[in-house]
Amino acid sequence: MVPRALANPLRPAILAAARSPRVKSAITRAPGTRSIVTRFIAGETRSDALVAARTLLDSGRMVSIDHLGEDTTDLTQARAAVAEYRSLLAELARLPEARTAGETRRLEVSVKLSALGQALPSDGRAVALEHAHHLCAAAQEAGVWVTVDAEDHTTTDSTLSIVTELRADYPWLGTVLQAYLRRTEGDCRDLSGPGSRIRLCKGAYREPESVAYQSRAEVDASYLRCLTVLMDGQGYPMVASHDPVMVDAAAASAAGAGRGAGDYEHQMLYGIRDVEQARLAAGGAQVRVYVPYGGQWYGYFMRRLAERPANLTFFLRSLATRG
C-alpha cells in the first residue's frame, strides 16, 4: 500500500539499514520511539487492535487486522502465531459486524505465511499450509475474511500456490499482488477469475531490478495496468493505495468496467490519510483500513518510514522533540 512508490529518495538506504541489528537496536531503544510508532500501529496487544477497529467500524469503515510476526524461525513461534490469530478470530466473532449479511465482510484478518512457518527449513510450505487451513476454517465459522499478505519476491510462487490450494475449500480467501514486481500483471490475469479477492498494492520491500520496476513512473504504470485487469476481471478488486491518482483511477476504472461501489473496495493503512479514508466512506465508497498490532513492529514501521519522506520527517522531528 505504498502511497507514492519510490517517492522517498532515501528508500533503498532505509530498507538496507533496517536489516542491520545495530540500527534495529538504536531505533527500538530510542527514547520516545514507542509513542511515535502508535501513529502507524494500533498497539502491542489484541485489545489495542480491537479498540482501534471499533472506532473505525463506527465511522463506517471496514477493517483488516494483522498480527505483526514476520520473524518466525521455529515451529513453536509459528504455533504461537496461529494461537494468537485464533484468539483474535474468536473475539471478532462476537462483534455484530461478524453477523452482518451481505457479500462483503466488514471484518478481515491479514496474515503473512512467514508468520505461520513458511520459511522454516524443514517442510515450511507444508507447515504454513496446515496452519493457514486451520485459520481459514476458524475464520469461516466466525464470519470473518482472511487475506494472505505478500512478502518479498522469493516467496511469491510458494504463497500463490498455497492460496490456490486453500481456495478449493475457502473460495473467499484473498491474496495480495505487488505492482512493482514485473510478473504481477500476468498474475492479475491468472487470478482474477470468479470469486477471487485480490489486494493490489505497489510494494514495500527492497527488490532487485531483475524482478521489480525501480522508478516511480514504471511502478505507477504497472499499477494502472494491473488495476484495469482486475476491474475487467470477474473477481473483487481491493485497491490498496493512498496515492490520489490511483484512488481516482480506481473509481474511473470501476465505472468503465460496469462496477458499482459494492463491487470493489479501497484499502489504506492505519494512521495514513485518515481524513481521506473518512471522506471516501462518507461518499459511499467501501473503505477498509489495515490495522496492525503486536510486539514485532520494527520491520513494518521501517517500511512505512521508507515509503515517503513525510513519514521519515515526522519520526526524526518527533525524536528530536523528545530527546
C-alpha positions as a Markdown table, in Angstrom:
| # | Residue | x | y | z |
|---|---|---|---|---|
| 1 | Met | 0.0 | 0.0 | 0.0 |
| 2 | Val | 2.8 | 2.4 | -0.9 |
| 3 | Pro | 1.4 | 6.0 | -1.1 |
| 4 | Arg | 3.8 | 7.0 | -3.8 |
| 5 | Ala | 6.1 | 4.3 | -4.9 |
| 6 | Leu | 9.8 | 5.1 | -4.6 |
| 7 | Ala | 8.9 | 8.8 | -3.8 |
| 8 | Asn | 11.4 | 8.8 | -0.9 |
| 9 | Pro | 15.0 | 9.0 | -2.4 |
| 10 | Leu | 16.3 | 7.5 | 0.9 |
| 11 | Arg | 14.1 | 4.4 | 0.5 |
| 12 | Pro | 16.8 | 2.0 | -0.6 |
| 13 | Ala | 19.1 | 3.2 | 2.2 |
| 14 | Ile | 16.4 | 2.9 | 4.8 |
| 15 | Leu | 15.4 | -0.6 | 3.8 |
| 16 | Ala | 19.0 | -1.7 | 3.7 |
| 17 | Ala | 19.8 | -0.2 | 7.1 |
| 18 | Ala | 16.6 | -1.8 | 8.6 |
| 19 | Arg | 18.3 | -5.2 | 8.3 |
| 20 | Ser | 21.2 | -4.1 | 10.5 |
| 21 | Pro | 21.0 | -5.4 | 14.1 |
| 22 | Arg | 22.8 | -2.2 | 15.2 |
| 23 | Val | 20.2 | 0.1 | 13.6 |
| 24 | Lys | 17.3 | -2.0 | 15.0 |
| 25 | Ser | 18.7 | -1.8 | 18.5 |
| 26 | Ala | 19.2 | 2.0 | 18.2 |
| 27 | Ile | 15.7 | 2.7 | 16.9 |
| 28 | Thr | 13.9 | 0.3 | 19.2 |
| 29 | Arg | 15.7 | 1.7 | 22.3 |
| 30 | Ala | 15.5 | 5.4 | 21.3 |
| 31 | Pro | 13.5 | 7.5 | 23.8 |
| 32 | Gly | 10.0 | 8.1 | 22.6 |
| 33 | Thr | 10.1 | 5.6 | 19.7 |
| 34 | Arg | 7.2 | 3.6 | 21.0 |
| 35 | Ser | 4.9 | 6.6 | 21.3 |
| 36 | Ile | 5.8 | 7.6 | 17.7 |
| 37 | Val | 5.1 | 4.1 | 16.5 |
| 38 | Thr | 1.5 | 4.3 | 17.6 |
| 39 | Arg | 0.8 | 6.6 | 14.7 |
| 40 | Phe | 1.1 | 3.6 | 12.4 |
| 41 | Ile | 0.4 | 0.6 | 14.7 |
| 42 | Ala | -2.7 | 0.2 | 16.9 |
| 43 | Gly | -0.7 | -1.2 | 19.8 |
| 44 | Glu | 1.1 | -4.3 | 21.1 |
| 45 | Thr | -2.0 | -6.2 | 22.3 |
| 46 | Arg | -5.1 | -7.7 | 20.8 |
| 47 | Ser | -7.2 | -5.4 | 22.9 |
| 48 | Asp | -5.4 | -2.4 | 21.4 |
| 49 | Ala | -6.3 | -3.7 | 17.9 |
| 50 | Leu | -9.9 | -4.3 | 18.8 |
| 51 | Val | -10.3 | -0.8 | 20.3 |
| 52 | Ala | -8.9 | 0.7 | 17.1 |
| 53 | Ala | -11.1 | -1.5 | 15.0 |
| 54 | Arg | -14.2 | -0.5 | 16.9 |
| 55 | Thr | -13.5 | 3.2 | 16.2 |
| 56 | Leu | -13.1 | 2.6 | 12.5 |
| 57 | Leu | -16.2 | 0.4 | 12.2 |
| 58 | Asp | -18.3 | 3.0 | 14.0 |
| 59 | Ser | -17.1 | 5.5 | 11.4 |
| 60 | Gly | -18.4 | 3.4 | 8.5 |
| 61 | Arg | -15.1 | 1.9 | 7.5 |
| 62 | Met | -14.2 | -1.8 | 7.4 |
| 63 | Val | -11.0 | -3.4 | 8.9 |
| 64 | Ser | -8.3 | -5.9 | 8.2 |
| 65 | Ile | -6.4 | -6.7 | 11.3 |
| 66 | Asp | -2.8 | -8.0 | 11.1 |
| 67 | His | -0.8 | -9.5 | 14.0 |
| 68 | Leu | 2.8 | -8.5 | 13.3 |
| 69 | Gly | 5.0 | -11.5 | 13.5 |
| 70 | Glu | 7.3 | -11.9 | 10.4 |
| 71 | Asp | 10.4 | -13.2 | 12.2 |
| 72 | Thr | 9.2 | -16.8 | 12.8 |
| 73 | Thr | 12.2 | -19.1 | 13.0 |
| 74 | Asp | 10.9 | -22.2 | 14.6 |
| 75 | Leu | 7.7 | -24.3 | 14.9 |
| 76 | Thr | 6.9 | -23.0 | 18.4 |
| 77 | Gln | 6.7 | -19.4 | 17.2 |
| 78 | Ala | 4.5 | -20.5 | 14.2 |
| 79 | Arg | 2.1 | -22.3 | 16.6 |
| 80 | Ala | 2.0 | -19.2 | 18.8 |
| 81 | Ala | 1.1 | -17.1 | 15.8 |
| 82 | Val | -1.7 | -19.4 | 14.9 |
| 83 | Ala | -3.0 | -19.4 | 18.5 |
| 84 | Glu | -3.0 | -15.6 | 18.5 |
| 85 | Tyr | -5.0 | -15.4 | 15.3 |
| 86 | Arg | -7.4 | -18.0 | 16.6 |
| 87 | Ser | -8.0 | -15.9 | 19.7 |
| 88 | Leu | -8.4 | -12.8 | 17.6 |
| 89 | Leu | -11.0 | -14.5 | 15.4 |
| 90 | Ala | -12.9 | -15.7 | 18.5 |
| 91 | Glu | -13.1 | -12.1 | 19.7 |
| 92 | Leu | -14.1 | -10.8 | 16.2 |
| 93 | Ala | -16.9 | -13.4 | 16.0 |
| 94 | Arg | -18.6 | -11.7 | 19.0 |
| 95 | Leu | -18.8 | -8.4 | 17.1 |
| 96 | Pro | -22.2 | -7.5 | 15.5 |
| 97 | Glu | -20.3 | -6.9 | 12.2 |
| 98 | Ala | -19.5 | -10.7 | 12.0 |
| 99 | Arg | -23.1 | -11.4 | 11.7 |
| 100 | Thr | -23.9 | -8.7 | 9.1 |
| 101 | Ala | -25.5 | -10.1 | 6.0 |
| 102 | Gly | -24.1 | -9.3 | 2.5 |
| 103 | Glu | -21.4 | -10.3 | 0.1 |
| 104 | Thr | -18.7 | -8.1 | 1.6 |
| 105 | Arg | -17.4 | -8.9 | 5.1 |
| 106 | Arg | -16.7 | -5.9 | 7.2 |
| 107 | Leu | -14.2 | -7.9 | 9.3 |
| 108 | Glu | -11.0 | -9.4 | 7.9 |
| 109 | Val | -7.6 | -10.6 | 9.2 |
| 110 | Ser | -4.4 | -10.3 | 7.2 |
| 111 | Val | -1.7 | -13.0 | 7.7 |
| 112 | Lys | 1.8 | -13.5 | 6.4 |
| 113 | Leu | 2.6 | -17.1 | 5.7 |
| 114 | Ser | 6.1 | -16.5 | 7.0 |
| 115 | Ala | 4.5 | -16.0 | 10.4 |
| 116 | Leu | 2.9 | -19.4 | 10.1 |
| 117 | Gly | 6.1 | -21.2 | 9.3 |
| 118 | Gln | 6.6 | -20.8 | 5.6 |
| 119 | Ala | 10.3 | -20.1 | 5.9 |
| 120 | Leu | 11.1 | -23.0 | 8.2 |
| 121 | Pro | 13.9 | -25.1 | 6.8 |
| 122 | Ser | 12.1 | -28.4 | 7.2 |
| 123 | Asp | 8.7 | -28.6 | 5.5 |
| 124 | Gly | 8.0 | -24.9 | 5.8 |
| 125 | Arg | 5.4 | -24.9 | 3.0 |
| 126 | Ala | 3.5 | -27.8 | 4.4 |
| 127 | Val | 3.6 | -26.3 | 7.9 |
| 128 | Ala | 2.3 | -22.9 | 6.6 |
| 129 | Leu | -0.4 | -24.6 | 4.5 |
| 130 | Glu | -1.7 | -26.6 | 7.5 |
| 131 | His | -1.7 | -23.6 | 9.8 |
| 132 | Ala | -3.4 | -21.4 | 7.2 |
| 133 | His | -6.1 | -24.1 | 6.7 |
| 134 | His | -6.9 | -24.1 | 10.4 |
| 135 | Leu | -7.1 | -20.3 | 10.4 |
| 136 | Cys | -9.4 | -20.2 | 7.3 |
| 137 | Ala | -11.7 | -22.8 | 9.0 |
| 138 | Ala | -11.9 | -20.7 | 12.1 |
| 139 | Ala | -12.5 | -17.5 | 10.1 |
| 140 | Gln | -15.3 | -19.1 | 8.1 |
| 141 | Glu | -17.1 | -20.1 | 11.3 |
| 142 | Ala | -16.5 | -16.6 | 12.8 |
| 143 | Gly | -17.9 | -14.7 | 9.7 |
| 144 | Val | -14.5 | -13.1 | 9.0 |
| 145 | Trp | -12.5 | -12.9 | 5.8 |
| 146 | Val | -8.8 | -13.8 | 5.5 |
| 147 | Thr | -6.3 | -12.2 | 3.1 |
| 148 | Val | -2.8 | -13.7 | 2.7 |
| 149 | Asp | -0.2 | -10.9 | 2.6 |
| 150 | Ala | 2.6 | -10.6 | 0.1 |
| 151 | Glu | 6.2 | -10.5 | 1.2 |
| 152 | Asp | 9.5 | -10.3 | -0.8 |
| 153 | His | 9.6 | -11.9 | -4.3 |
| 154 | Thr | 11.3 | -15.1 | -3.2 |
| 155 | Thr | 8.1 | -16.2 | -1.5 |
| 156 | Thr | 5.7 | -15.3 | -4.3 |
| 157 | Asp | 5.4 | -18.7 | -6.0 |
| 158 | Ser | 5.0 | -20.6 | -2.8 |
| 159 | Thr | 2.5 | -18.1 | -1.4 |
| 160 | Leu | 0.3 | -18.2 | -4.6 |
| 161 | Ser | 0.4 | -22.0 | -4.7 |
| 162 | Ile | -0.7 | -22.2 | -1.1 |
| 163 | Val | -3.5 | -19.7 | -1.7 |
| 164 | Thr | -4.7 | -21.6 | -4.8 |
| 165 | Glu | -4.8 | -24.8 | -2.9 |
| 166 | Leu | -6.7 | -23.2 | 0.0 |
| 167 | Arg | -9.3 | -21.6 | -2.3 |
| 168 | Ala | -10.6 | -25.1 | -3.2 |
| 169 | Asp | -12.1 | -25.2 | 0.3 |
| 170 | Tyr | -12.3 | -21.4 | 1.0 |
| 171 | Pro | -13.1 | -19.6 | -2.3 |
| 172 | Trp | -13.4 | -16.3 | -0.4 |
| 173 | Leu | -9.8 | -16.3 | 0.6 |
| 174 | Gly | -7.9 | -13.2 | -0.6 |
| 175 | Thr | -4.3 | -12.6 | -1.5 |
| 176 | Val | -2.0 | -9.7 | -2.3 |
| 177 | Leu | -0.2 | -8.8 | -5.5 |
| 178 | Gln | 2.5 | -6.2 | -5.7 |
| 179 | Ala | 2.6 | -3.9 | -8.8 |
| 180 | Tyr | 6.3 | -3.2 | -8.6 |
| 181 | Leu | 7.1 | -6.9 | -9.5 |
| 182 | Arg | 7.4 | -7.4 | -13.2 |
| 183 | Arg | 5.4 | -10.6 | -13.1 |
| 184 | Thr | 2.3 | -9.1 | -11.4 |
| 185 | Glu | 0.3 | -8.1 | -14.5 |
| 186 | Gly | 0.3 | -11.7 | -15.6 |
| 187 | Asp | -0.6 | -12.9 | -12.1 |
| 188 | Cys | -3.6 | -10.5 | -12.1 |
| 189 | Arg | -4.8 | -12.1 | -15.3 |
| 190 | Asp | -4.3 | -15.6 | -13.9 |
| 191 | Leu | -6.0 | -14.8 | -10.6 |
| 192 | Ser | -8.9 | -12.5 | -11.5 |
| 193 | Gly | -11.4 | -15.3 | -12.0 |
| 194 | Pro | -14.9 | -15.7 | -10.4 |
| 195 | Gly | -14.9 | -15.3 | -6.6 |
| 196 | Ser | -11.3 | -14.1 | -6.4 |
| 197 | Arg | -10.3 | -11.3 | -4.0 |
| 198 | Ile | -7.1 | -9.6 | -5.0 |
| 199 | Arg | -5.5 | -6.7 | -2.9 |
| 200 | Leu | -3.3 | -4.7 | -5.3 |
| 201 | Cys | -0.6 | -2.7 | -3.7 |
| 202 | Lys | 2.6 | -1.1 | -5.1 |
| 203 | Gly | 5.1 | -3.0 | -2.9 |
| 204 | Ala | 7.2 | -2.1 | 0.1 |
| 205 | Tyr | 10.2 | -4.5 | 0.0 |
| 206 | Arg | 13.6 | -3.8 | -1.4 |
| 207 | Glu | 13.8 | -5.9 | -4.6 |
| 208 | Pro | 16.4 | -6.2 | -7.4 |
| 209 | Glu | 15.9 | -4.7 | -10.8 |
| 210 | Ser | 15.7 | -8.1 | -12.4 |
| 211 | Val | 12.3 | -8.8 | -10.8 |
| 212 | Ala | 11.0 | -5.3 | -9.9 |
| 213 | Tyr | 10.5 | -1.9 | -11.5 |
| 214 | Gln | 12.7 | 0.7 | -9.9 |
| 215 | Ser | 11.3 | 4.0 | -10.9 |
| 216 | Arg | 8.1 | 5.7 | -9.7 |
| 217 | Ala | 6.8 | 6.1 | -13.2 |
| 218 | Glu | 7.3 | 2.4 | -14.0 |
| 219 | Val | 5.6 | 1.3 | -10.8 |
| 220 | Asp | 2.7 | 3.7 | -11.3 |
| 221 | Ala | 2.2 | 2.5 | -14.9 |
| 222 | Ser | 2.3 | -1.1 | -13.8 |
| 223 | Tyr | -0.3 | -0.4 | -11.1 |
| 224 | Leu | -2.7 | 1.2 | -13.5 |
| 225 | Arg | -2.3 | -1.8 | -15.9 |
| 226 | Cys | -2.9 | -4.3 | -13.1 |
| 227 | Leu | -5.9 | -2.3 | -11.9 |
| 228 | Thr | -7.5 | -2.4 | -15.3 |
| 229 | Val | -7.0 | -6.2 | -15.5 |
| 230 | Leu | -8.6 | -6.7 | -12.1 |
| 231 | Met | -11.6 | -4.3 | -12.7 |
| 232 | Asp | -12.2 | -6.1 | -16.1 |
| 233 | Gly | -12.0 | -9.5 | -14.4 |
| 234 | Gln | -14.6 | -11.5 | -12.5 |
| 235 | Gly | -13.2 | -11.1 | -9.0 |
| 236 | Tyr | -13.4 | -8.5 | -6.2 |
| 237 | Pro | -10.5 | -5.9 | -6.5 |
| 238 | Met | -9.1 | -4.4 | -3.3 |
| 239 | Val | -7.3 | -1.2 | -4.3 |
| 240 | Ala | -4.6 | -0.7 | -1.7 |
| 241 | Ser | -3.2 | 2.8 | -2.3 |
| 242 | His | -3.1 | 6.2 | -0.7 |
| 243 | Asp | -2.0 | 7.8 | -4.0 |
| 244 | Pro | -4.7 | 10.3 | -5.1 |
| 245 | Val | -4.0 | 9.4 | -8.7 |
| 246 | Met | -4.7 | 5.7 | -8.0 |
| 247 | Val | -7.7 | 6.4 | -5.8 |
| 248 | Asp | -9.3 | 8.4 | -8.7 |
| 249 | Ala | -8.2 | 5.8 | -11.3 |
| 250 | Ala | -9.9 | 3.1 | -9.3 |
| 251 | Ala | -13.3 | 4.8 | -9.4 |
| 252 | Ala | -12.9 | 5.6 | -13.2 |
| 253 | Ser | -11.8 | 2.0 | -14.0 |
| 254 | Ala | -14.6 | 0.5 | -11.9 |
| 255 | Ala | -17.2 | 2.7 | -13.7 |
| 256 | Gly | -15.7 | 1.8 | -17.1 |
| 257 | Ala | -16.0 | -1.9 | -16.2 |
| 258 | Gly | -19.6 | -1.5 | -15.1 |
| 259 | Arg | -18.9 | -2.0 | -11.4 |
| 260 | Gly | -20.8 | -0.3 | -8.6 |
| 261 | Ala | -19.5 | 0.9 | -5.3 |
| 262 | Gly | -20.1 | -2.5 | -3.8 |
| 263 | Asp | -18.1 | -4.4 | -6.4 |
| 264 | Tyr | -14.6 | -3.3 | -5.1 |
| 265 | Glu | -13.0 | -1.5 | -2.2 |
| 266 | His | -10.3 | 1.0 | -1.3 |
| 267 | Gln | -7.8 | -0.1 | 1.3 |
| 268 | Met | -5.5 | 2.2 | 3.3 |
| 269 | Leu | -3.1 | 1.8 | 6.2 |
| 270 | Tyr | -4.0 | 2.7 | 9.8 |
| 271 | Gly | -2.8 | 6.2 | 10.6 |
| 272 | Ile | -2.3 | 7.3 | 7.0 |
| 273 | Arg | -4.7 | 9.7 | 5.2 |
| 274 | Asp | -7.4 | 9.3 | 7.8 |
| 275 | Val | -9.3 | 12.3 | 6.6 |
| 276 | Glu | -9.4 | 10.8 | 3.0 |
| 277 | Gln | -10.5 | 7.4 | 4.4 |
| 278 | Ala | -13.4 | 9.1 | 6.1 |
| 279 | Arg | -14.3 | 11.2 | 3.1 |
| 280 | Leu | -14.4 | 8.2 | 0.7 |
| 281 | Ala | -16.5 | 6.2 | 3.2 |
| 282 | Ala | -18.9 | 9.1 | 3.7 |
| 283 | Gly | -19.3 | 9.3 | -0.1 |
| 284 | Gly | -20.5 | 5.8 | -0.3 |
| 285 | Ala | -17.2 | 4.0 | -1.2 |
| 286 | Gln | -16.2 | 0.8 | 0.6 |
| 287 | Val | -13.0 | 1.6 | 2.6 |
| 288 | Arg | -11.1 | -1.0 | 4.6 |
| 289 | Val | -8.3 | 0.0 | 7.0 |
| 290 | Tyr | -5.3 | -2.2 | 7.6 |
| 291 | Val | -4.8 | -2.3 | 11.4 |
| 292 | Pro | -1.5 | -3.9 | 12.5 |
| 293 | Tyr | -0.7 | -4.7 | 16.1 |
| 294 | Gly | 1.9 | -6.7 | 18.1 |
| 295 | Gly | 5.3 | -6.6 | 19.6 |
| 296 | Gln | 7.2 | -7.2 | 16.3 |
| 297 | Trp | 6.5 | -3.8 | 14.9 |
| 298 | Tyr | 10.1 | -2.9 | 13.8 |
| 299 | Gly | 10.0 | -4.3 | 10.2 |
| 300 | Tyr | 6.6 | -2.9 | 9.4 |
| 301 | Phe | 7.5 | 0.5 | 10.9 |
| 302 | Met | 10.7 | 0.8 | 8.9 |
| 303 | Arg | 8.8 | 0.1 | 5.7 |
| 304 | Arg | 6.4 | 2.9 | 6.5 |
| 305 | Leu | 9.4 | 5.3 | 7.0 |
| 306 | Ala | 10.9 | 4.2 | 3.7 |
| 307 | Glu | 7.7 | 4.8 | 1.7 |
| 308 | Arg | 7.6 | 8.6 | 1.9 |
| 309 | Pro | 9.7 | 11.5 | 3.2 |
| 310 | Ala | 6.8 | 12.8 | 5.3 |
| 311 | Asn | 6.9 | 9.7 | 7.5 |
| 312 | Leu | 10.6 | 9.9 | 8.0 |
| 313 | Thr | 10.5 | 13.6 | 8.7 |
| 314 | Phe | 7.7 | 13.0 | 11.3 |
| 315 | Phe | 9.8 | 10.4 | 13.0 |
| 316 | Leu | 13.0 | 12.4 | 13.1 |
| 317 | Arg | 11.3 | 15.6 | 14.3 |
| 318 | Ser | 9.4 | 13.7 | 17.0 |
| 319 | Leu | 12.7 | 12.1 | 18.2 |
| 320 | Ala | 14.4 | 15.5 | 18.3 |
| 321 | Thr | 11.4 | 17.0 | 20.3 |
| 322 | Arg | 11.6 | 14.1 | 22.8 |
| 323 | Gly | 15.3 | 14.0 | 23.0 |
